[in-house]
Amino acid sequence: MAMTMEQPKKKRSIIPYYFVAFFLTVLVANIILVYIALSSWTGLETKNHYVKGLNYNEALQGAAQQEALGWDSQIRLELSDKSNGAVTVKLTEKDSSPLTGANVVLKVIRPTHHGHDQTLNMAEIAPGNYQVKVAFPLEGNWDLKQIVVKGEDAYQSVTRVFIQDGKVMR
């Protein structure tokens, strides 16, 4: 009688499956992160960056001229409800007298999203005081850029405000 020995069945190793599962997990995570990065990009970039770089000295000269004017501005934002309000700018000259008869433009800029920026002309309501009504369609950061022109002289200033729950925070 011949004895036959049965060979034990070879067990397949599970370790290669762990490697495959690990790399599939990394691949799925990368795909999700790339999708989020591309879909949430705000598109913010500097337009005409080369030209702005060439004109940098002119920008410095303009800043020095603005400093020499000695004009000053104080901005006040009052909200009447969650998204609407009025912006008042008080402008003074070098000798602290009211700056009257200027053309004042207020640019309301949403720094993180396109499509919500506004350009508003302000009206002089009292000597040196200019006002305009404004609407903020979104909560969050807003830049209030004042552009003042009187004759050949120009002045600009930017104030960032944060709007949340109908309140203004700086």
C-alpha positions, 0 to 999 in steps of 0.5 A: 500500500502506497502512502500518498502525502497530500501537499498542503494548499498554498495560502495566498498572501493578503499583503499585495492587496494592502498595497493596492488598497493603500495606493487606491486610497491615496489616488482617490484623496488626490483626485478629491483635493484636485477637484476642490482646488480647481472648483474653488479657485476665485480667479484672482490674479493681477491683470497687466502685471508686467505693465504695472511692474513697469509703472511702479516708479510712477506709483511711488511718485503718486504716493509721494504726491498724495502724502504732500497734499496732506489730505485726510479721510475718515470713513464711517459705515452704518448698516440699516439692515443686514446688507444695506447701509450708508458710507460717509467719508469726511475729508479734510485738507492739510490745515484740517479745513473741510475739503469741499467740491471734490469728485469722490468715488467709492469702490466697494470691492469683494476681495475674494469673489468676482462679480460683487464689486460696485463703483458708486459716486458719492454726494457732498451732504455737508462741507467735506462730508460725502455719502452714498448708499451701499448694499453688501450682498455677502457677509465677510471682508469688503474693501472700501476704496475712496478715490478723491479728485479735486482739480489736478490733485488726487487722493485714495485710501482703502479701508477693509471692513468685515460684515457679519450678522448685520454688524460692521467689524474692523 
